[in-house]
Amino acid sequence: MVKSLLISIFTALLSIQSLTGIDNMKEQLELATFGGGCFWCTEAIFERVKGVHAVVSGYAGGDVPHPGYRQVSTGLTGHAEV
């Protein structure tokens, strides 16, 4: 399900880029935050979108500052992979 959702988002981004003429606009950077579950899959898709300058994966929520993968994997920190 996550894979099909990410493909849908990627397709939508390409359509928006095409319809808005983004290639002719001055460079404007904006921040977008997406939660897609497995962030390695999400990175691979968004890194291919023209105009995306950086893709950063991490965790959201939780009570532990700057948790690592092993901590989050325990389910005890309250974080979600985004």
C-alpha positions as CSV (number, residue, x, y, z in Angstrom):
1,M,0.0,0.0,0.0
2,V,2.8,2.4,0.9
3,K,4.5,1.7,-2.4
4,S,1.4,2.5,-4.4
5,L,0.8,5.7,-2.4
6,L,4.3,6.9,-3.1
7,I,4.0,6.1,-6.8
8,S,0.7,8.2,-6.8
9,I,2.5,11.1,-5.0
10,F,5.4,10.9,-7.5
11,T,3.0,10.9,-10.5
12,A,1.1,13.8,-9.0
13,L,4.2,15.8,-8.5
14,L,5.3,15.3,-12.1
15,S,1.9,16.3,-13.3
16,I,1.9,19.5,-11.2
17,Q,5.4,20.3,-12.5
18,S,4.2,19.9,-16.1
19,L,0.9,21.9,-15.6
20,T,2.4,24.8,-13.7
21,G,5.3,25.4,-16.0
22,I,7.7,25.2,-13.1
23,D,10.6,25.1,-15.5
24,N,10.0,28.7,-16.4
25,M,9.7,30.0,-12.8
26,K,12.4,31.7,-10.8
27,E,13.8,29.3,-8.2
28,Q,11.7,29.4,-5.1
29,L,12.5,26.9,-2.3
30,E,9.7,25.7,0.0
31,L,9.6,23.0,2.6
32,A,7.4,20.0,2.3
33,T,7.0,17.2,4.9
34,F,5.7,13.8,4.0
35,G,5.3,10.7,6.1
36,G,5.6,7.6,4.1
37,G,6.5,4.8,6.4
38,C,9.6,3.2,5.0
39,F,11.7,6.3,4.4
40,W,14.3,4.7,2.2
41,C,11.5,4.1,-0.5
42,T,10.3,7.6,-0.1
43,E,13.8,9.1,-0.6
44,A,14.3,7.1,-3.8
45,I,11.2,8.5,-5.4
46,F,11.5,12.2,-4.3
47,E,15.2,12.3,-5.3
48,R,14.0,11.9,-8.9
49,V,11.6,14.8,-8.9
50,K,13.0,17.8,-10.8
51,G,13.2,20.8,-8.5
52,V,13.7,18.8,-5.3
53,H,16.9,20.1,-3.7
54,A,17.2,17.7,-0.7
55,V,15.4,14.7,0.7
56,V,15.9,14.0,4.4
57,S,14.6,11.0,6.3
58,G,14.0,10.8,10.0
59,Y,11.5,10.2,12.8
60,A,8.5,12.3,14.0
61,G,6.9,12.5,17.4
62,G,8.2,10.6,20.4
63,D,9.8,11.5,23.6
64,V,13.5,10.7,23.1
65,P,15.6,13.5,21.5
66,H,17.5,12.5,18.3
67,P,16.7,8.7,18.5
68,G,18.6,6.2,16.5
69,Y,17.1,3.4,14.3
70,R,17.6,0.7,17.1
71,Q,15.8,2.9,19.6
72,V,12.8,3.6,17.4
73,S,12.6,0.0,16.3
74,T,11.9,-1.1,19.9
75,G,8.6,0.8,19.8
76,L,9.3,2.4,23.1
77,T,10.2,6.0,22.0
78,G,6.9,6.9,20.5
79,H,8.5,7.9,17.2
80,A,7.2,7.2,13.7
81,E,9.4,6.8,10.6
82,V,8.7,9.6,8.2
